[in-house]
Every structure is written in C-alpha cells, then in structure tokens.
Amino acid sequence: MGTFTPNVTVIDGSSNKVVNTFSIDLTGVVSVAIDARSNHLGIVDTNAGKLEVLDAATGMLLGTVSGLQSPFSMVFVPGARFALVTEESGNDMALVDTAHFTIVNRTPVGAFPLGMDYDPVTKLAYVANSNSNSVTVISLP
C-alpha cells in the first residue's frame, strides 16, 4: 500500500493536463473555495478545525485560521478580505478575516450546517442546515 500525501493538483481545463501540484499539510479536507479576484484558494480541514488560505497559482500558504468548530463548507466574499465558514459543532457560520486570519464573529444558524453560498449582489449568505431541514439567510454589511 502506498503512502498518502495530501496535495492540490492544478489541471488545465482546456487540455485536461496537470500543470502544477503542491503539497498541503491537511488530512481532513472537506471543502475548497476560490476567490477569482485575488486568486486565493481556501481549504477547510474539519479534523484540524482550521481554514488555510493559499495563493492558487503558486501554492504558497498565505495564512491559517485555527479554532474553528468542525468546519465544513466555505465561500469567499469576493475580494478575499472575508470568508464565511459553516461550523457543524457550533451550529453557526463564522465570519473570517482572511487578511489577518482571525475569526471576526459567529452567527447562529440551524442544526448541523453543511452547505452554503453567498450572493455578492444582495450580500446574503445562505446556509443549508442538515439536521433542522432548513436554510438560514444572513444579511452581511
């Protein structure tokens, strides 16, 4: 049996060829998000309770946010200054400052939040709460 090495593989969509691979120090990756404006890649590790932000072109680690409570999904607010992360254990959504790599605040949502999305036009975040069969809508400033 081979050795498992966590990594990010970059594939050129027009040729379907691997153009870059870079290692990551994560073992419980559950979701990723990209901010097209900044080309930042966010990777959520639920086992470690953290979010890592990388430069998507080079794979360079820009920073880590620790202290998340079983994080699951994430999205960037366009411009990559902030990210939104669902926390399964906390039944909330964390607002994360991705410039300073800190948790700004937590907003309660329904039970066992999994999926989420953000509409930059209306500035509304939508969180799908698995165990309460509901969607929480959060207005962001």
Number of C-alpha atoms within 10 A of each C-alpha: 3 4 5 7 11 14 14 14 12 16 13 10 8 6 8 9 10 11 10 13 13 14 12 17 10 18 14 16 18 14 17 18 16 21 18 13 9 13 15 23 22 27 26 27 24 22 16 17 17 22 29 21 25 20 16 19 12 11 20 15 15 15 17 16 18 15 12 25 21 21 30 30 25 28 23 25 21 16 13 21 15 20 25 23 31 32 26 23 14 20 21 24 31 23 21 23 17 24 13 13 19 17 19 12 11 17 12 15 24 21 19 21 30 21 18 21 18 22 12 12 6 9 13 16 20 18 25 21 22 15 11 12 11 14 17 17 15 16 11 12 5
